[in-house]
Amino acid sequence: MTATAGPKAEPVDLLSPEVVADPFGWYARLREEPLAGHGTLNLGTMMGGPDMWLATRYDDVLQVLTDPRFLTNPPPDSPMADIRDGIFKRMNFPEDLIPWMANKLNSADGEEHTRLRKLVSYLLTARRVNALRSRVEKITEDLIDRMVAQSADGSPVDLVEEFCFPLPVTVICELVGIDEEDRAAWHAWGNAMATMDAPNIPPALRKCIALSRELMARRRVEPKDDLVTALVQAQAEDPSRVSDDEIVGILFSLVTAGHQTTTYLIGNSVLFLLEHPEQLARLKADPSLWAQAVRELQRLGPLQFTQVRFPSEDVELGGVTIPRGAPVAPLLLAANTDPRKFAEPDKLIVDRLTVANEMHLSFGKGIHRCLGQHLAYQEAEVALHALFTRFPNLSLAVPRDELPWILRPAFTRTKTLPLNLA
């Protein structure tokens, strides 16, 4: 016997300062204290938008991510407005730019999603990513050498600005085909998005849209071994496969997702490991554990939740019947710290997960599983191993409680991470 969704309760605003500042505490509360009569679920909202069902327990979140009845867009005849568009409208975001804010690869459903994903999936296979490892190692070493030079006088280095950001953005730009002279604009876009700097997001976005169109035009005349060339060539062979706007959207999806999550993962991981010296000591003693460690570090963040889903028909979830078209938010961090799935879930244990069975849901599951997971793991593994090998005495240059945090919705990271290298 299941309850039917409908009883009104006070929803939790997932983007409120209180929740964003303490996601572990709030998500545990939502997970362990479901609303009476609502099975294992809770109710939430985003910036005063429509009420949503919150999936917080591991099994519930896994169902939302893998059940093909849960779509990334409401059914065509649903009265439910797109929640993502609503958020940007409440931010007074320019109407003409709102469509560009969607992750084109993840916001599509059905055949459209399959078509777009096939266009880029070859780029990020485990085999192709493994072939990039030497290049990732070279970029890593160059950045570390630059930090050594900057700190020659003993001054601290901001790891976020000098290492965590430039490593993944350089790798993904090279892979996609963003020319070096254009990367500063993508850096500005990434920073504006990372900090939710509302006034600077629109001009940065417009700049990168224009650069994307210019890049496509160049690759039509001067092809290279990169994704942009592959996309414009696919379009030339069959214009129905992908439009110009879709190519631009794919570039935004890959460049944004391809550097933001990894930037946050590397920075947060360094902080986690400095705060857990016994686990760091294990990694120094046995470097073969790094591949497992990055999976455990990803389990604990930085991604807190992913895009809202809409059932295409009435679906039973967590003991509740969710009506067709009703929004459901899968809270990844809540699932990743569910004690029903993970023993001592709030504790960092570097060899908890295996490469073959990572279990966490941070990269999603099912057809929308993150295309860049292999690249993110490789970059984090190379980066963290190199950092703690070159700088065995790495330490915070300021007290922990003085670190400035960016409490961006869905993500949490430090704005800066000043470190002593010696």
C-alpha positions in Angstrom: 0.0 0.0 0.0 1.6 3.3 -1.0 0.7 6.8 -0.2 -0.4 9.1 -3.0 1.7 12.3 -3.4 -0.3 15.4 -2.5 -0.4 16.3 1.2 1.0 19.8 1.6 4.0 20.3 3.8 6.6 23.1 4.2 9.2 22.4 1.5 12.9 22.9 2.1 14.6 25.4 -0.2 17.7 23.6 -1.5 19.3 26.9 -2.5 18.8 28.6 0.8 21.9 29.9 2.5 21.4 27.4 5.4 21.2 24.3 3.2 24.0 25.4 0.9 26.3 26.2 3.9 25.7 22.8 5.6 24.7 20.2 2.9 25.9 17.2 5.0 23.7 18.1 7.9 20.7 19.1 6.0 20.7 16.2 3.6 21.1 13.8 6.5 18.1 15.4 8.2 16.0 15.1 5.0 17.2 11.5 4.5 16.6 10.3 8.0 13.4 12.3 8.8 11.0 11.8 5.9 7.7 13.6 6.0 4.9 11.7 7.8 2.8 9.8 5.3 5.3 10.4 2.5 7.3 7.1 2.5 11.0 7.9 2.5 10.6 11.2 0.7 10.6 14.9 1.6 9.5 18.0 -0.1 11.7 20.8 -1.4 12.0 23.8 -3.7 14.6 26.0 -5.4 14.5 29.7 -4.9 10.7 29.7 -4.3 10.0 27.6 -7.4 7.5 24.8 -7.7 7.5 22.2 -4.9 9.5 19.0 -5.7 9.8 15.6 -4.3 13.3 15.0 -2.8 14.9 11.6 -3.3 17.5 11.3 -0.6 18.1 7.6 0.2 20.5 5.6 -2.0 17.9 3.2 -3.4 15.4 6.0 -4.2 18.1 8.2 -5.9 19.3 5.2 -7.9 15.8 4.5 -9.1 15.3 8.1 -10.2 18.6 8.0 -12.2 18.1 4.6 -13.9 14.3 4.2 -14.3 13.6 5.1 -17.9 10.2 6.6 -16.9 12.0 9.5 -15.2 12.8 12.1 -17.9 14.9 15.3 -17.7 12.0 17.3 -19.1 8.3 17.3 -18.1 5.9 15.6 -20.5 4.8 17.9 -23.4 1.3 18.4 -22.0 2.4 18.9 -18.4 1.5 22.2 -16.8 4.8 22.1 -14.9 7.1 24.8 -16.1 10.7 23.9 -16.6 12.3 24.5 -13.1 15.7 25.4 -14.5 14.3 28.2 -16.7 12.3 29.4 -13.7 15.4 29.8 -11.6 17.2 31.9 -14.2 14.1 34.0 -14.7 14.0 34.8 -11.0 17.6 35.8 -11.3 16.5 38.3 -13.9 18.7 36.5 -16.4 18.3 37.7 -20.1 15.5 35.7 -21.7 17.5 35.0 -24.9 20.4 33.4 -22.9 18.3 31.0 -20.7 18.3 28.2 -23.3 22.1 28.3 -23.4 22.3 27.6 -19.7 21.0 24.0 -20.1 23.5 21.2 -20.4 22.5 20.1 -23.9 23.8 16.6 -23.5 22.0 16.0 -20.2 18.8 18.0 -20.7 17.6 15.9 -23.7 15.5 12.8 -23.6 15.0 9.8 -25.8 16.2 9.8 -29.4 17.4 13.4 -29.2 19.7 12.5 -26.2 21.0 9.4 -28.0 21.8 11.3 -31.1 23.7 14.1 -29.3 25.5 11.6 -27.0 26.7 9.5 -29.9 28.3 12.5 -31.5 30.7 13.0 -28.5 30.9 9.7 -26.7 33.9 8.5 -28.7 36.0 11.4 -27.4 35.8 10.4 -23.7 36.0 6.6 -23.8 38.3 4.9 -21.2 40.7 3.9 -24.0 41.0 7.5 -25.5 41.3 9.0 -22.0 44.1 6.5 -21.1 46.0 7.6 -24.2 45.8 11.2 -22.9 47.5 10.3 -19.6 51.0 11.4 -20.6 49.7 14.8 -21.7 47.8 15.2 -18.4 51.0 14.4 -16.6 53.0 16.9 -18.6 50.5 19.7 -17.9 50.5 18.8 -14.3 54.2 18.9 -14.0 54.4 22.3 -15.8 51.9 23.8 -13.4 53.7 22.4 -10.4 57.0 23.8 -11.8 55.3 27.2 -12.1 54.1 27.1 -8.5 57.6 26.2 -7.4 59.0 29.3 -9.1 56.2 31.5 -7.7 56.9 30.3 -4.2 60.7 30.6 -4.4 60.7 33.2 -1.7 58.6 31.0 0.6 55.3 32.8 -0.1 52.1 30.7 -0.2 50.5 29.6 -3.5 46.7 29.7 -4.2 46.2 26.1 -5.4 42.7 26.9 -6.8 43.9 29.6 -9.2 47.3 28.2 -10.0 46.5 24.5 -10.2 43.0 23.2 -9.6 41.5 25.4 -12.3 44.1 25.5 -15.1 44.7 21.8 -15.2 41.2 20.6 -16.2 40.4 23.6 -18.3 43.6 23.2 -20.3 42.9 19.4 -20.8 39.3 19.8 -21.8 40.0 22.8 -24.1 42.7 20.8 -25.9 40.5 17.8 -26.2 37.5 19.7 -27.5 39.6 22.1 -29.7 39.3 25.5 -28.0 42.3 27.5 -29.4 44.7 28.8 -26.8 44.0 32.5 -27.5 40.3 31.9 -26.7 40.8 30.1 -23.4 40.9 33.3 -21.3 37.3 33.9 -22.2 36.3 30.4 -21.2 38.2 30.9 -18.0 36.2 34.1 -17.3 33.0 32.2 -18.1 34.0 29.4 -15.8 34.8 31.7 -12.9 31.5 33.6 -13.4 29.5 30.4 -13.3 31.5 28.9 -10.4 30.8 32.0 -8.2 27.3 32.6 -9.6 28.5 36.1 -10.4 25.1 37.1 -11.9 26.2 40.4 -13.5 29.1 38.8 -15.3 27.5 35.6 -16.5 25.6 37.1 -19.5 28.5 39.0 -21.1 30.8 36.0 -20.5 28.3 33.7 -22.1 27.7 36.0 -25.1 31.5 36.1 -25.6 31.9 32.3 -25.6 28.9 31.8 -27.9 30.5 34.2 -30.4 33.9 32.5 -30.0 32.3 29.1 -30.5 30.8 30.1 -33.8 34.1 31.6 -35.0 35.8 28.4 -34.0 33.4 26.3 -36.0 34.0 28.5 -39.0 37.8 28.1 -38.7 37.6 24.3 -38.4 35.5 24.1 -41.6 38.4 25.7 -43.4 41.3 24.3 -41.3 40.3 21.0 -39.8 42.2 19.5 -36.8 42.2 16.4 -34.7 39.6 17.6 -32.2 35.9 17.4 -31.4 34.9 20.7 -33.1 36.3 19.4 -36.4 34.5 16.1 -36.0 31.2 17.8 -35.3 31.3 20.2 -38.3 32.4 17.3 -40.5 29.5 15.2 -39.3 27.2 18.2 -40.0 28.7 18.6 -43.5 28.0 14.9 -44.3 24.4 15.0 -42.9 23.0 18.4 -41.7 20.2 16.6 -39.9 22.7 15.0 -37.4 23.6 18.3 -35.6 22.8 22.0 -36.0 25.1 24.9 -35.4 23.3 25.8 -32.1 23.6 22.2 -30.9 27.3 22.3 -31.6 27.6 25.4 -29.5 25.6 23.8 -26.8 27.7 20.7 -26.8 30.9 22.8 -26.5 29.4 24.6 -23.4 28.3 21.3 -21.9 31.7 19.7 -22.3 33.9 22.7 -21.4 31.8 23.7 -18.4 31.3 20.2 -17.0 34.7 19.1 -18.1 36.5 21.5 -15.8 34.2 22.7 -13.0 33.6 19.3 -11.3 37.3 18.4 -11.6 38.5 21.8 -10.3 36.3 21.4 -7.2 37.3 17.7 -6.8 41.0 18.4 -6.8 40.8 21.4 -4.4 38.4 19.8 -2.0 40.4 16.5 -2.1 43.6 18.3 -1.0 41.7 19.8 1.9 40.1 16.5 2.8 43.5 14.7 2.8 45.3 17.4 4.8 42.5 17.0 7.4 42.9 13.2 7.4 46.6 12.7 7.7 46.3 9.1 8.5 44.6 8.5 5.2 47.1 10.6 3.4 49.9 8.6 5.0 48.4 5.4 3.6 48.4 6.9 0.1 52.1 8.0 0.4 53.0 4.5 1.6 51.1 2.8 -1.2 50.5 5.0 -4.3 48.6 2.2 -5.9 45.7 3.3 -3.8 45.3 6.6 -5.6 42.9 5.2 -8.2 40.5 4.1 -5.4 41.1 7.2 -3.3 39.8 9.6 -6.0 36.5 7.6 -6.1 36.1 7.9 -2.4 36.9 11.6 -2.6 34.3 12.0 -5.3 31.7 10.2 -3.2 32.0 12.9 -0.6 31.6 15.8 -3.0 31.7 18.3 -4.5 28.4 17.6 -6.4 25.4 17.7 -4.1 22.5 17.1 -6.5 21.8 16.8 -10.2 19.0 17.9 -12.5 15.4 17.4 -11.6 13.5 14.5 -13.2 9.9 14.1 -14.3 8.1 10.7 -14.5 6.4 10.1 -17.8 3.7 8.2 -15.9 2.6 7.6 -12.3 5.6 6.0 -10.6 6.0 4.4 -7.1 9.1 5.8 -5.4 10.0 5.3 -1.8 6.5 4.3 -0.8 4.8 7.2 -2.6 3.0 7.3 -5.9 4.5 10.2 -7.8 2.1 11.6 -10.3 3.1 11.9 -14.0 5.0 15.1 -14.6 5.7 15.9 -10.9 9.3 17.1 -10.3 11.7 14.9 -8.4 15.1 16.0 -7.3 17.8 13.3 -6.8 20.1 14.4 -4.0 23.4 12.7 -4.8 25.3 13.7 -1.7 22.5 12.4 0.5 22.6 9.1 -1.3 26.4 8.9 -1.1 26.3 9.3 2.6 23.4 6.9 3.3 24.4 4.6 6.1 22.2 1.9 4.6 24.7 1.7 1.7 28.0 2.9 3.3 29.4 2.0 6.7 30.6 5.1 8.5 29.5 7.2 5.5 30.8 10.5 6.7 34.3 9.1 7.1 37.0 9.3 4.5 38.4 5.8 3.8 40.7 5.9 0.8 40.4 2.2 -0.1 36.6 2.0 0.6 35.6 1.7 -3.1 37.1 -0.3 -5.9 37.8 0.8 -9.4 35.4 -1.9 -10.7 32.7 -1.1 -8.2 32.7 2.5 -7.1 29.1 2.5 -5.9 28.7 6.2 -5.4 26.3 8.2 -7.5 28.2 11.4 -8.0 28.5 10.9 -11.8 25.0 9.7 -12.1 23.8 6.3 -13.4 22.0 5.1 -16.4 21.8 6.8 -19.8 22.7 10.2 -18.4 25.8 9.0 -16.6 28.6 11.6 -16.9 30.6 11.2 -20.1 33.7 12.7 -18.5 34.0 10.4 -15.5 37.1 8.6 -16.8 38.8 12.0 -17.6 37.9 13.4 -14.2 39.3 10.4 -12.3 42.5 10.4 -14.3 43.1 14.1 -13.8 42.4 14.0 -10.1 44.6 10.9 -9.7 47.5 12.4 -11.6 47.1 15.8 -9.9 46.9 14.6 -6.3 49.6 12.0 -6.6 52.0 14.5 -8.2 51.2 17.3 -5.6 51.8 15.1 -2.6 54.9 13.5 -4.1 56.5 16.8 -5.0 55.4 18.5 -1.8 55.3 15.9 1.0 55.0 18.8 3.6 52.2 20.5 1.9 50.1 22.5 4.4 47.5 25.2 4.8 48.9 28.7 4.9 45.9 30.0 6.8 43.8 28.6 9.6 41.1 26.3 8.4 38.2 28.5 9.5 39.6 31.5 7.5 39.3 29.7 4.2 36.7 31.6 2.0 34.1 29.2 0.7 32.0 29.5 -2.5 28.6 28.2 -1.5 27.3 27.7 -5.0 24.1 25.8 -5.3 24.8 22.1 -6.1 28.5 22.6 -5.5 30.8 23.5 -2.6 34.4 24.5 -2.8 36.9 27.0 -1.4 37.3 30.3 -3.3 41.0 30.2 -2.7 43.2 27.5 -1.1 46.5 29.1 0.0 49.1 26.5 0.7 52.7 26.3 1.9 54.6 24.1 -0.5 57.5 23.4 1.7 
